[in-house]
């Protein structure tokens, strides 16, 4: 097995924050990040990473938020954003969002305000075989109680369509990535009704299948990407402490990799840059918000 190496990059760029979601824009060879929480303030700035430098692209677009999800639609060359919350702290229904926005590299455009029920801490990825952005799960509040969603939706650039298939139990704080070699969306972990889980599921475009219930410890708010060979997971939170472990999923098994790299953290952003074969990580939260940039790569 190749050696996985983490290296720290420059620390000049976005303000230290958590819940700064990242995706890779293949048309322009840039990692794109939006929003998040800076101290006790929510952000609405858009940044891009070219492998050497961060550049602020815009501070006009979607309202400030955290708990949103991004996915990159490679066919239409757009970064898709859905949902999140405009309130720091406990989820309250009146602050949870159900809007859809797209970033074309120059400007944000709101493209829908209907579709999935408003939610936060859901997950999205782009299914390149079906040419759809896939969304699963998330959380809102109803009559003073948290409600986790177990629904799957797809976005084709014009409208949202609910997928009529049973799958993972409702949850939030999970991640979803697309394995292009096996044409599967991969989902891991999260929290279901206040219980942390570490189950692994895959979606083949029509059906969900549970693949494993062992691997990384149960957790939320970790980072996860597909790196052209495996699904790679780093960090997260188990309600008591943060993690600094790195794992890979090959479609059958989870394997823990070396643990020298970023400090323990949760709610960090991660994206994979295939042009440079680097996984990019930014920020997150440990005992305080972080503003460091790291990259991981496989060395034979």
Backbone as a ProteinNet text record, in pm:
[ID]
protein_1_A
[PRIMARY]
XXXXXXXXXXXXXXXXXXXXXXXXXXXXXXXXXXXXXXXXXXXXXXXXXXXXXXXXXXXXXXXXXXXXXXXXXXXXXXXXXXXXXXXXXXXXXXXXXXXXXXXXXXXXXXXXXXXXXXXXXXXXXXXXXXXXXXXXXXXXXXXXXXXXXXXXXXXXXXXXXXXXXXXXXXXXXXXXXXXXXXXXXXXXXXXXXXXXXXXXXXXXXXXXXXXXXXXXXXXXXXXXXXXXXXXXXXXXXXXXXXXXXXXXXXXXXXXXXXXXXXXXXXXXXXXXXXXXXXXXXXXXXXXXXXXXXXXXXXXX
[TERTIARY]
84.2	0	87.8	48.6	122.9	117.7	214.1	218	137.1	50	-29	41.8	72.2	143.4	56.8	54.6	-7.4	101.7	84.8	179.1	101.7	153.8	86.9	129.8	32.8	58.7	56.8	45.8	45.6	-71.5	-55.7	-164.2	-221.2	-205.7	-264.5	-383.5	-500.4	-618.7	-744.2	-846.4	-972	-948.4	-1031.7	-1026.1	-1053	-992.2	-1015.8	-1165.9	-1212.7	-1356.3	-1381.9	-1506.5	-1550.5	-1676.2	-1713.7	-1830.7	-1813	-1688.5	-1653.1	-1646.5	-1756.4	-1761.1	-1677	-1611.8	-1524.2	-1565.5	-1547.9	-1560.3	-1452.7	-1429.1	-1331.3	-1402.8	-1368.2	-1421.5	-1326.1	-1364.7	-1276.4	-1254.3	-1351.3	-1338	-1230.7	-1214.2	-1118.5	-1003.3	-996.8	-887.7	-870	-981.3	-980.1	-1065.6	-1022.1	-1106.5	-1187.8	-1318.5	-1410.2	-1463.8	-1463.8	-1519.2	-1615.4	-1717.4	-1817	-1861.2	-1878.7	-1951.1	-1883.3	-1966.4	-1917.1	-1931.6	-1874.1	-1883.5	-1746.1	-1734.9	-1611.9	-1640.9	-1593.3	-1627.5	-1777.4	-1840	-1985	-2054.6	-1990	-2044.3	-2053	-2159.4	-2170.9	-2118.8	-2050.7	-1985	-2062.4	-2038.4	-2096.5	-1991.7	-1863.5	-1757.7	-1724.4	-1679.4	-1641.9	-1491.8	-1421.6	-1276.8	-1241.8	-1125.7	-1075.7	-927.3	-888.8	-751.3	-697.6	-582.7	-526.1	-407.1	-384.1	-270.5	-156.4	-157.8	-52.4	-104.6	-220.8	-274.5	-426.3	-478.9	-621.6	-653.8	-765.5	-811.5	-958	-991.4	-1132.1	-1197.5	-1306.9	-1371.7	-1493.5	-1566.8	-1691.7	-1735.8	-1806.8	-1878.5	-2024.7	-2069.3	-2209.1	-2263.8	-2380.7	-2441.3	-2536.8	-2529.2	-2620.9	-2605.7	-2712.8	-2702.1	-2601.1	-2544.2	-2450.8	-2515.7	-2434.7	-2491.2	-2382.1	-2423.5	-2343	-2434.4	-2376.4	-2457.5	-2512.3	-2460.9	-2501	-2418.8	-2450.4	-2372.9	-2345.1	-2227.3	-2186.1	-2160.4	-2182.3	-2142.4	-2106.8	-2014.1	-1975.8	-2036.9	-2123.1	-2186.4	-2088.5	-2016.3	-1911.4	-1967.5	-2088.6	-2149	-2183.8	-2243.2	-2283.9	-2181.8	-2075.3	-1966.4	-2017.3	-2089.9	-2145.8	-2126	-2092.2	-2094.9	-2236.1	-2296.7	-2434	-2432.1	-2511.7	-2526.3	-2672.2	-2696.4	-2833.4	-2835.6	-2934.8	-2972.8	-2872.4	-2886.9	-2806.6	-2894	-2829.1	-2901.2	-2835.4	-2917.4	-2866.8	-2854.1	-2869.9	-2861.4	-2750.2	-2666	-2561.7	-2622.8	-2585	-2634.2	-2740	-2844	-2947.3	-3026.5	-3057.4	-3138.5	-3280.7	-3327.6	-3465.5	-3522.7	-3643.6	-3701.6	-3704.9	-3733.4	-3748.7	-3616.8	-3504.5	-3375	-3312.2	-3381.1	-3328.1	-3370.2	-3279	-3296.2	-3324.4	-3397	-3426.4	-3399.9	-3303.9	-3272.5	-3159.3	-3159.5	-3055.8	-2986.9	-2853.4	-2772.6	-2667.1	-2619	-2509.7	-2403.9	-2276.8	-2160.1	-2092.3	-2074.6	-2015	-1870.2	-1812.5	-1674.9	-1665.8	-1778.2	-1781.2	-1890.4	-2004.4	-2117.6	-2205.7	-2274.4	-2375.5	-2512.3	-2593.4	-2729.8	-2822.6	-2930.1	-3029	-3111.4	-3117.9	-3182	-3309.2	-3335.1	-3458.9	-3484.1	-3611.5	-3647.9	-3751.3	-3765.9	-3849.8	-3765.7	-3811.6	-3738.9	-3742.5	-3628.5	-3626.3	-3675.8	-3738.1	-3777	-3652.3	-3661.7	-3544.6	-3476.8	-3342.8	-3265.3	-3121.9	-3051	-2909.5	-2834.7	-2703.2	-2614.1	-2652.2	-2695	-2718.3	-2589.7	-2594.3	-2475.7	-2515.4	-2421.5	-2445.9	-2319.2	-2339.6	-2230	-2283.9	-2195.4	-2238.7	-2219	-2327.9	-2326.7	-2301.8	-2177.8	-2140.1	-2201.1	-2235.4	-2296.2	-2441.6	-2514.3	-2654.4	-2672.2	-2563.6	-2562.8	-2661.9	-2648.2	-2736.5	-2656.5	-2693.1	-2644.1	-2735.4	-2676.9	-2752.2	-2743	-2856.8	-2865.5	-2928	-2871.9	-2932.5	-2931	-3046	-3053.1	-3054.4	-3009.7	-3012.7	-3107.9	-3120.6	-3199.1	-3273.7	-3389.8	-3461.6	-3522.7	-3610.9	-3675.7	-3826.1	-3900.3	-4046.9	-4098.8	-4172.5	-4234.4	-4133.7	-4016.7	-3915.3	-3831.6	-3848.8	-3771.9	-3693.7	-3574.5	-3496.9	-3559	-3565.6	-3615.9	-3507.6	-3457.9	-3359.6	-3429.5	-3383.2	-3441.9	-3372.7	-3451.4	-3398.5	-3431.3	-3453.1	-3492.2	-3372.5	-3383.5	-3282.1	-3343.8	-3270.2	-3316.3	-3207.5	-3249.2	-3151.6	-3186.2	-3081.6	-3093.2	-3029.9	-3108.4	-3059.3	-3022.4	-3025.7	-2997	-3121.6	-3236.5	-3364.7	-3462.1	-3463.3	-3557	-3503.8	-3557.6	-3529	-3632.6	-3587.5	-3676.1	-3646	-3750.4	-3728.2	-3711.8	-3610.6	-3585.2	-3667	-3742.9	-3834.3	-3765.4	-3667	-3597.5	-3566.5	-3584.5	-3550.9	-3398.9	-3347.6	-3203.4	-3161.4	-3054.6	-3005.1	-3109.3	-3102.3	-3187.1	-3158.8	-3259.1	-3239.3	-3121.9	-3049.7	-2928.7	-2885.3	-2790.3	-2722.9	-2576.9	-2495.5	-2353.8	-2271.5	-2329.1	-2260.7	-2197.5	-2129.2	-2073.3	-2109.5	-2104.2	-2140.1	-2040.9	-1975.5	-1882.3	-1914.8	-1862.9	-1892.1	-1765.9	-1772.5	-1663.8	-1680.1	-1596.3	-1610.9	-1566.9	-1481.2	-1439.3	-1551.9	-1627.9	-1733.5	-1872.5	-1879.8	-2008.6	-2103.3	-2053.4	-2130.8	-2111.7	-2219.8	-2208.9	-2186.9	-2092	-2055	-2094.4	-2165.7	-2208.3	-2153.5	-2106.8	-2058.7	-2110.5	-2149.7	-2167.8	-2270.2	-2244.9	-2336.6	-2406.8	-2515.8	-2593	-2739.8	-2799	-2939.4	-3010.3	-3092.7	-3167.3	-3075.6	-2965.6	-2868.9	-2779.5	-2790.1	-2700.5	-2599.4	-2470.7	-2366.9	-2358.4	-2335.5	-2327.4	-2201.4	-2161.4	-2045.4	-2074.7	-2199.1	-2236.3	-2195	-2168.7	-2129.6	-2233.6	-2281.8	-2383.7	-2334.2	-2386.6	-2357.8	-2487.7	-2490.3	-2607.4	-2563.6	-2632.8	-2591.9	-2669.1	-2741.1	-2821.6	-2969.4	-3001.2	-3141.7	-3165.3	-3067.7	-3085.8	-2971.9	-3006.7	-2908.5	-2879.4	-2752.1	-2711.8	-2617	-2644.7	-2550.8	-2432.1	-2311.1	-2189.6	-2110.8	-2118.8	-2038.6	-2096.4	-2069.1	-2101.6	-1981.6	-1862.7	-1736.8	-1646.3	-1542.6	-1448.5	-1411.3	-1410.9	-1383.7	-1485	-1443.1	-1535.9	-1654.3	-1772.4	-1886.2	-1849.7	-1899.3	-1861.4	-1949.6	-1942.3	-2004.5	-1898.5	-1933.2	-1854.2	-1710.1	-1689.5	-1558.1	-1546.9	-1431.2	-1414.5	-1401.2	-1453.4	-1444.9	-1440.9	-1352.9	-1340.4	-1319	-1337.1	-1294.1	-1170.5	-1059.1	-930.1	-881.3	-973.4	-943.2	-908.1	-894.6	-863.8	-947	-963.8	-1036.3	-1113.7	-1209.4	-1271.8	-1183	-1148.9	-1058.4	-1133.6	-1120.2	-1189.5	-1087.7	-1110.8	-1023.2	-1103.5	-1065.7	-1114.1	-1259.7	-1317.7	-1456.4	-1469.8	-1590.1	-1626.6	-1720.5	-1699.3	-1787.8	-1866.3	-1884.3	-1956.5	-1873.4	-1755.7	-1667.6	-1531.2	-1483	-1350.6	-1345.6	-1244.5	-1220.7	-1123.2	-1123.9	-1034.6	-928.4	-814.9	-712.1	-667.3	-754.2	-720.1	-760.8	-691	-717	-749.4	-859.1	-903.2	-931.1	-921.7	-963.4	-1058.7	-1154	-1253.6	-1234.6	-1215.8	-1188.8	-1309.9	-1426.6	-1547.1	-1583.9	-1487.9	-1513.5	-1471.3	-1359.9	-1303.7	-1255.4	-1264.9	-1200.6	-1061.5	-963.2	-826	-776.4	-725.2	-669.1	-529.6	-503.8	-373.5	-289.6	-173.8	-86.5	-158.1	-117.7	-189.6	-106.7	-5.5	73.8	18.5	-30.4	-89.7	-156.4	-272.9	-342.4	-378.1	-388.7	-432.2	-578.1	-620.9	-758.7	-853.8	-966	-1060.6	-1191	-1291	-1418.6	-1467.7	-1567.7	-1632.6	-1534.1	-1432.2	-1336.5	-1387.5	-1329.9	-1364	-1261	-1304.8	-1212.5	-1263.5	-1168.6	-1199.4	-1078.6	-1100.4	-990.5	-963.9	-835.9	-791.5	-725.9	-796.4	-739.8	-628.2	-626	-520.8	-384.2	-382.8	-256.2	-249.2	-355.3	-363.1	-338.1	-412.3	-400.7	-538.6	-551.1	-667.7	-639.1	-728.8	-711	-801.7	-745.6	-820.2	-801.4	-910	-899.5	-978.6	-913.9	-982.6	-1049	-1163.5	-1235.7	-1229.6	-1266.2	-1268.2	-1205.4	-1116.2	-1062.4	-1104.9	-1014	-1055.6	-1090.1	-1054	-1085	-1093.6	-1144.9	-1151	-1010.8	-992.7	-862.7	-863.6	-747.2	-735.7	-620	-580.4	-467.1	-512.7	-422	-447.3	-349.1	-401.7	-320.6	-352.4	-255.7	-280.1	-227.3	-298.8	-258.4	-239.5	-140.5	-118.1	-59.2	-76.9	-25.3	113.6	210.3	345.9	375.3	409.1	435.4	546.9
-119.6	0	124.6	224.9	350.5	420.1	507.8	586.8	714.5	744.1	867	974.8	1086	1195.5	1320	1385.1	1515.8	1620.5	1732.8	1843.8	1973.3	2059.9	2186.6	2289.7	2363.6	2468	2604.2	2710.8	2845.3	2866.5	2960	2991.2	3130.3	3178.7	3306.8	3277.3	3325.2	3298.4	3333.1	3248.2	3277.2	3289.2	3368.6	3377.4	3240.5	3214.2	3088.7	3068.4	2947.4	2921	2771.7	2735.1	2597.8	2599.1	2480.7	2464.6	2540.6	2545.6	2607.4	2494.5	2467.9	2353.1	2379.1	2272.8	2284	2184.7	2224.8	2134.1	2171	2080.6	2107.3	2141.6	2257.6	2304.4	2256.8	2150.6	2089.5	2176.7	2260.4	2344.4	2450.2	2496.6	2604.2	2561.3	2432.6	2377	2454.5	2470.5	2543	2470.1	2473.6	2432.7	2554.1	2538.1	2646.9	2624.6	2730.7	2723.6	2838.4	2810.7	2914.4	2909.4	3030.9	3048.6	2993.9	2947.3	2894.2	2990.9	2953.3	3031.9	3080	3213.2	3276.9	3336.7	3271.3	3319	3310.8	3423.4	3428.9	3496.4	3489.7	3550.8	3446.9	3452.1	3366.8	3439.6	3365.4	3423.9	3394.7	3480.2	3459.7	3480.6	3472.2	3494.3	3365.9	3383.9	3273.6	3282.6	3171.8	3165.9	3052.8	3068.1	2961.2	2936.4	2809.3	2764.3	2701.4	2751.4	2703.2	2609.5	2570.5	2484	2558.8	2691.9	2773.3	2889.5	2940.2	3059.7	3053.7	3116.7	3142.1	3279.4	3288.4	3415.8	3434.3	3550.3	3577.5	3620.7	3551.4	3575.5	3664.7	3653.7	3726.8	3730.9	3836.2	3838.3	3875.2	3852.1	3873.6	3740.4	3703.5	3578	3525.7	3395.2	3339.9	3411.4	3420.4	3477.2	3398.7	3461.1	3390.2	3265.5	3159.3	3034.5	2936.1	2834.8	2715.9	2596.3	2476.3	2356.1	2335.9	2410.5	2394	2281.5	2246.5	2146.5	2197.8	2162.5	2195.9	2068.7	2076.6	1970.8	2037.8	1979.4	2037.2	1955.9	2022.1	1962.2	1975.6	1866.6	1872.1	1887.6	1841.7	1852.4	1997.2	2066.2	2204.9	2305.1	2254.7	2338.6	2444.2	2395.2	2481.7	2417.2	2499.6	2456.3	2478.2	2372.6	2376.2	2384.2	2475.7	2491	2473	2398.1	2385.1	2397.6	2475.8	2474.9	2529.5	2484.8	2533.3	2607.7	2675.6	2752.5	2888.1	2988.6	3124.5	3156.6	3056.6	3078.8	2994	3056	2984.4	2918.2	2793.4	2724.3	2621.9	2615.4	2513.7	2535.5	2425.7	2432	2478.7	2582.1	2628.9	2640.3	2588.2	2573	2703.4	2817.3	2942.6	2994.2	2936	2979.2	2878.8	2765.8	2662.3	2692	2671.7	2716.8	2602.6	2636.7	2539.9	2598.4	2690.2	2755.4	2684.1	2694.5	2635.1	2745.9	2746.9	2847.2	2777	2848.1	2795.7	2903.5	2858.6	2945.3	2904.1	3000.6	2971.1	3016.2	3056.5	3104.6	3255.4	3321.6	3467.5	3523.1	3454.2	3506.2	3391.8	3417.3	3326.1	3363.7	3262.2	3282.7	3189.5	3244.1	3156.6	3092.8	2959.6	2887.7	2815.2	2805.5	2742.3	2778.6	2783.6	2797.4	2692.6	2590.9	2475.5	2350.4	2240.2	2114.5	2043	1995.3	1930.3	2025.2	1969.5	2048.1	2117.5	2245.5	2314.6	2231.5	2235.4	2151.3	2199.7	2146.6	2177.1	2047.3	2052.4	1940	1813.3	1833.9	1727.7	1705.1	1618.4	1592.2	1582.3	1624.4	1618.3	1573.3	1511.1	1478.2	1474.2	1478.2	1475.7	1336.2	1277.2	1145.9	1168.1	1145.6	1177.4	1080.5	959.2	863.9	900.8	936.8	974.8	1123.3	1199.4	1343.5	1414.7	1388.7	1446.8	1476.1	1582.2	1605.1	1529.4	1447.1	1365.6	1427.4	1438.3	1491.3	1385.9	1371.8	1280.9	1342.2	1323.4	1350.1	1496.4	1522.4	1656	1662.6	1782.7	1797.3	1930.6	1932.8	2055.9	2041.5	2135.3	2133.7	2145	2065.1	2071.7	2059.7	2160.6	2160.9	2129.2	2192.9	2179.7	2053.6	1970.7	1847.4	1846.7	1785.3	1768	1657.6	1680.7	1581.3	1554.6	1431.1	1391.3	1335.6	1374.9	1329	1202.1	1115.8	994.2	990.8	1108.5	1114.6	1143.8	1097.7	1120.7	1204.3	1303.5	1391.4	1405.8	1435.7	1464.3	1596.1	1669.4	1799.2	1787.6	1822.1	1810.5	1945	2049.5	2183.2	2264.7	2197	2265.3	2242.8	2121.1	2090.9	1979	1976	1869.2	1758.5	1632.3	1517.3	1425.4	1389.4	1296.7	1155.5	1084.7	947.1	852.7	765.2	677.6	546.9	555.2	434.9	443.7	332.1	326.3	315.6	371.2	368.3	383.1	458.4	472.5	536.9	507.9	580.1	730	812.8	956.3	997.8	1101.8	1142.9	1281.4	1335.9	1459	1450.8	1542.8	1544.7	1441.2	1376	1275.7	1341.5	1260.9	1306.6	1207.7	1257.5	1179.2	1213.4	1112.1	1134	1035.9	1063	977.1	904.9	771.7	684.8	665.5	731	728.3	595.7	519.1	389.8	287.1	291.5	192.9	250.5	378.6	445.4	427.5	466.9	456.8	584.5	632.8	735.3	665	713.7	651.7	744.2	689.3	763.8	694.2	775.3	718.7	800.2	728.7	785.6	895.5	982.7	1088.9	1057.1	1127.8	1103.5	1083	978.5	946.7	960.7	1064.8	1087.2	1082.7	1158.6	1176.8	1054.8	952.6	837.7	843.7	844.6	842.7	705	701.6	574.8	572.4	451.3	436.4	336.8	339.3	253.2	315.9	229.7	272.1	223.2	315.9	284.9	330	263.9	307.4	315.6	414.6	436.3	418.5	329.7	297.8	376.3	478.6	557.4	528.9	412.8	378.3	318.8	247.9	179.9	208.1	214.7	220.5	78	49.8	-79.4	-55.1	-117.3	-105	-195.9	-138	-210.5	-256	-181	-213.9	-144.8	-201.9	-134.6	-135.6	-150.4	-138.1	-44.8	4.3	96.3	207	331.3	442.8	446.3	498.9	514.7	600.8	580.2	668.1	814.1	900.7	1042	1126	1256.9	1355.5	1457.4	1542	1660.5	1628.1	1516.2	1479.2	1532.2	1513.4	1545.4	1416.4	1414.5	1294.1	1332.1	1266.2	1289.8	1155.3	1155.1	1042.1	1087.2	1011.3	1058.3	982.7	935.4	861.7	715.7	675.4	536	484	568.5	530	649.5	619.6	723.9	750	876	913.5	997.1	962.4	1029.1	1079.3	1201.5	1256	1325.9	1300.4	1377.7	1355.7	1457.8	1451.4	1463.7	1438	1466.4	1356.8	1309.7	1206.6	1257.5	1389.1	1457.1	1468	1401.9	1412.1	1467.5	1429.8	1473	1474.7	1541.8	1546.6	1435.7	1400.6	1299	1362.7	1292.1	1332	1211	1112.3	990.7	1000.3	925	920	776.2	757.5	625.5	626	507.5	493.5	374.4	388.9	286.7	245.1	115	65.6	0.6	12.5	-50.9	-176.5	-227.6	-346.2	-327.3	-255.2	-245.2	-103.2	-63.4	57.5	21.7	105.7	85.8	213.6	204.6	323.7	347.4	471	508.2	574.9	625.3	692.6	810.1	843.9	947.2	1072.6	1094.4	1217.3	1315.2	1427.9	1523.5	1636.3	1681.3	1790.2	1753.2	1854.4	1832.6	1788.5	1733.5	1687.3	1804.6	1776.3	1882.3	1823.8	1910.3	1874.1	1991.7	1967.1	2070.2	2143	2072.3	2127.5	2102.2	2173.5	2151.9	2063.9	1973.9	1891.1	1875.7	1875.7	1852.1	1785.8	1711.6	1645.4	1714.3	1749.2	1813.5	1707	1651.9	1543.9	1590.2	1718.5	1767.3	1762.7	1780.2	1774.3	1651.4	1570.7	1450	1482.9	1581.8	1626.9	1639.5	1592.3	1620.9	1748.6	1845	1975.4	1983.8	2028.2	2046	2188.6	2250.4	2384.4	2392.6	2453.6	2498.8	2392.4	2429.9	2344.9	2401.2	2319.1	2362	2255.3	2299	2212.7	2273.9	2333.6	2414.4	2555.6	2587.4	2716	2696.5	2797.6	2788.5	2789.4	2714.6	2697.6	2759.2	2804.2	2865.5	2809.9	2686.3	2625.4	2546.2	2533.9	2460	2343.6	2225.3	2104.4	2034.6	1955.6	1869.9	1730.2	1629.2	1490.6	1428.5	1339.9	1269.8	1132.8	1043.5	907.4	901.7	844.9	826.5	677.8	626.7	483	434.3
0	0	0	-78.7	-83.5	52.3	76.7	198.9	179	272.4	266.6	346.3	283.3	349.3	355.9	472.9	490	496.8	426.2	435.6	459.3	546.7	572.6	470.4	419.1	320.7	389.2	310.9	366.4	461.6	552.9	646.2	621.4	498.2	459.1	368.4	406.6	326.2	401.4	393.1	464.7	614.9	680.9	826.3	886.9	1002.1	1071.9	1091.7	1066.6	1071.5	1070.1	1096.5	1073.9	987	938.8	850.2	719	669.4	542	440.1	370	280.4	156.3	104.4	-12	-120.4	-247.7	-361.8	-463.4	-559.1	-664.9	-794.2	-851	-979	-1089	-1160.8	-1259	-1381.6	-1417.3	-1536.2	-1517.2	-1393.9	-1368.9	-1278.5	-1246.4	-1164.2	-1034.2	-962.7	-836.5	-732.9	-607.9	-496.3	-453.7	-440.6	-406.2	-265.7	-183.2	-48.7	-24.2	58	86.6	232	291.1	416.6	539.5	634.6	759.7	875.6	988.6	1111	1152.7	1172.1	1217.9	1354.9	1460	1593.4	1614.6	1643.5	1662	1544	1426.3	1304.8	1194.1	1115.8	998.9	876.2	787.9	671.5	543.6	443.1	309.8	201.1	237.6	140.2	64.8	-59.7	-147.6	-175.7	-155.9	-176	-271.2	-338.1	-424.1	-396.6	-402.5	-378.4	-506.5	-555.8	-681.2	-661.7	-536.6	-506.3	-442.9	-455.1	-395.4	-315.1	-355.7	-291	-281	-176	-162.3	-219.9	-293.4	-348	-312.9	-252.9	-226.5	-356.8	-393.2	-520.6	-507.7	-397.1	-384.6	-239.8	-202.7	-75.1	-98.7	-222.4	-261.4	-311.4	-264.5	-308.6	-205.3	-172.7	-72.6	61	139.8	273.5	357.3	460.7	549.1	607.4	625.4	675.6	715.7	789.2	812.3	799	796.5	782	642.7	543.5	404.6	341	216.8	143.4	3.1	-47.7	-183.4	-263.3	-394.1	-487.3	-619	-693.3	-821.9	-935.2	-1015	-1131.8	-1248.8	-1279.5	-1380.9	-1521.3	-1544.9	-1678.1	-1710.1	-1614.5	-1636.5	-1584.7	-1524.5	-1472.8	-1375.4	-1275.9	-1172.1	-1034.8	-936	-797.1	-744.4	-689.6	-640	-487.2	-431.9	-287.3	-250	-141.2	-91.4	59.9	109.3	249.7	347.9	473.5	584.9	685	777.2	878.1	898.3	926.2	947.8	1096.4	1182.9	1327.1	1387	1467.7	1539	1662.4	1687.7	1806.2	1771.9	1852	1836.6	1707.7	1638.7	1516.8	1550.3	1481.4	1492.6	1352.5	1333.5	1199.7	1120.6	1187.9	1114.1	1055.9	1098.9	1048.1	951	928.5	840	696.8	602.5	464.8	368.5	258.5	153	15.1	6.5	-120.8	-193.5	-325.7	-410.8	-489.6	-483.4	-553.1	-637.9	-741.6	-822.4	-844.9	-844	-864.5	-994.9	-1086.5	-1216.8	-1228	-1117.1	-1117.5	-1113.5	-1138.1	-1135.5	-1046	-1040.1	-961.8	-913.9	-801.7	-750.3	-807.8	-839.8	-887.1	-810.5	-754.2	-691.4	-801.5	-801.8	-911.2	-867.7	-737.9	-690.6	-545.4	-507.6	-367.4	-327.8	-412.1	-381.1	-401.5	-346.1	-355.9	-222.3	-173.4	-42.3	67.2	170.7	286.3	341.3	381.7	437.2	545.6	544.6	635.4	646.4	744	763.3	794.2	777.1	807.7	730.5	605.2	509.7	430.2	329.1	247.2	100.6	12.2	-132.2	-203.9	-319.7	-409.5	-551.7	-650.7	-790.7	-847.5	-897	-961.6	-1110.5	-1154	-1292	-1392.9	-1352	-1445.2	-1472	-1367.4	-1381	-1410.2	-1406.4	-1434.8	-1341.8	-1212.7	-1112.5	-985.2	-915.6	-780.4	-684.9	-598.7	-503.4	-364.6	-297.3	-160.4	-70.4	49.9	147.7	287.4	358.1	501.4	539.5	664.3	720.7	838.6	896.3	1018.5	1018	1080.4	1109.6	1248.7	1284.6	1416.7	1397.4	1471.5	1468.7	1610.5	1653.4	1785.8	1896	1883.8	1986.6	1981.4	1876.5	1864.7	1734.4	1736.7	1615.6	1530.4	1400.8	1306.6	1203.3	1199.8	1099.2	976.6	859.5	734.5	684.1	617.9	556.8	407.9	348.8	207.7	117.8	-6.3	-109.2	-221.3	-268.4	-374.8	-479.9	-603.9	-709.1	-778	-816.1	-882.4	-1020.2	-1124.8	-1262	-1323.7	-1242.9	-1293.5	-1316.5	-1318.1	-1338.1	-1223.3	-1170.4	-1062.9	-974.5	-851.9	-757.4	-773.8	-766.2	-773.9	-656.1	-579.5	-468.7	-523.3	-472.1	-512.7	-425.7	-487.3	-413.1	-378	-290.6	-247.4	-98.4	-29.5	112.6	126	233.9	250.2	394	418.5	555.4	647.1	776.5	871.5	863.6	898.4	896.9	983.7	938.5	1009.1	965.2	1040.4	1000.1	1042.1	990.7	1023.9	951.3	848.5	768.3	645.3	564.9	437.3	327.4	204.6	86.8	-23.2	-83.5	-194.2	-306.2	-426.3	-540.6	-586.8	-586	-631.5	-782.1	-859.9	-1005.4	-1066.6	-999.2	-1052.3	-1043.9	-935.4	-913.9	-937.6	-974.5	-998.1	-880.3	-763.6	-640.4	-557.5	-497.6	-395.3	-261.7	-182.9	-55.5	58.6	157.4	275.9	399.8	495.9	622.6	740.7	848.1	980.4	995	1094.1	1129.4	1260.2	1287.2	1408	1372.6	1427	1406.2	1540	1552.5	1677.1	1799.5	1791.2	1900.6	1923.8	1839.7	1849.9	1736.9	1772.9	1671.5	1606.9	1475.3	1402.8	1317.3	1277.1	1188.3	1076.5	1027.7	916.4	784.1	686	551.6	451.7	368.5	268.1	131	25.6	-111.4	-191.4	-281.8	-367.9	-512.4	-586	-723.5	-828.6	-784.5	-876.2	-861.8	-802.9	-780.6	-642.8	-586.6	-459.3	-362.2	-233.4	-125.5	-76.7	-47.9	7.9	124.4	239.8	351	324.2	333.8	299.7	421.6	531.8	650.1	772	889	1014.9	1108.7	1050	1123.4	1045.2	1110.6	1047.1	1142.9	1096.7	1187.7	1301.6	1416.8	1528.3	1485.7	1545.8	1516.1	1535.2	1444.3	1449.7	1358.8	1379.1	1292.2	1252.1	1155.4	1120.6	1084.4	1016.1	963.3	820.6	759.2	617.6	537.8	414.7	332.7	185.7	109	-34.8	-104.6	-237	-318.7	-394.5	-382.5	-434.6	-558.6	-642.6	-765.8	-741.6	-616.1	-585.9	-470	-367.2	-246.9	-193	-107	-26.7	94.6	117.9	226.9	328.4	455.7	566.1	667	718.2	821.8	930.9	1057.4	1171.2	1205.4	1271.1	1314.1	1464.6	1515.3	1654.1	1704.4	1828.6	1885.2	2005.9	2014.9	2123.4	2251.4	2254.8	2370.7	2331.7	2214.5	2170.6	2019	1965.5	1821.6	1781.6	1653.2	1599.2	1508.6	1494.6	1398	1316.2	1302.7	1230	1083.3	999.2	855.5	817	740.9	698.2	547.5	485.7	346.4	332	238.9	206.7	62	37.4	-98.1	-163.7	-100.2	-151.6	-75.7	4.6	86	231.6	252.1	385.8	413.9	540.2	589.3	642.3	611.2	658.6	722.6	845.6	908.6	854.9	815.6	760	866.7	828.5	925.6	990.1	1112.2	1187.6	1209	1125	1133.6	1031.2	1077	985.4	1060.8	1013.1	1080.9	1224.8	1309.4	1446.6	1449.5	1562.2	1572.4	1552.2	1485.5	1450.6	1397.6	1387.5	1326.5	1243.8	1161.3	1078.9	988.8	941	845.4	703.6	607.6	468.1	400.8	312.1	235.2	92.8	-2.9	-143.9	-207.7	-315.2	-385.5	-518.2	-541.4	-665	-752.4	-852.7	-934.2	-1026.9	-1062.6	-1151.1	-1083	-951.6	-876	-786.1	-788.1	-706	-558.4	-511.6	-373.3	-309.5	-187.2	-104.7	-27.9	-36.8	27.5	149.6	261.2	386.2	434.8	480.2	538.7	667.9	770.3	889.7	972.8	1030	1122.8	1263.1	1358.7	1498.1	1585.8	1676.3	1780.2	1912.4	1986.2	2100.6	2055.2	1932.2	1871.1	1721	1649.5	1504.8	1446	1337.2	1273.5	1133.5	1087.6	956.1	876.6	904.7	835.8	713.5	616.6	493.1	484.8	456.9	444.2	312.5	263.8	149.8	178.6	129.2	144.5	6.5	-4.4	-130.4	-101.1	-197	-185.9	-249	-173.7	-226.9	-237.3	-356.3	-372.8	-280.4
[MASK]
++++++++++++++++++++++++++++++++++++++++++++++++++++++++++++++++++++++++++++++++++++++++++++++++++++++++++++++++++++++++++++++++++++++++++++++++++++++++++++++++++++++++++++++++++++++++++++++++++++++++++++++++++++++++++++++++++++++++++++++++++++++++++++++++++++++++++++++++++++++++++++++++++++++++++++

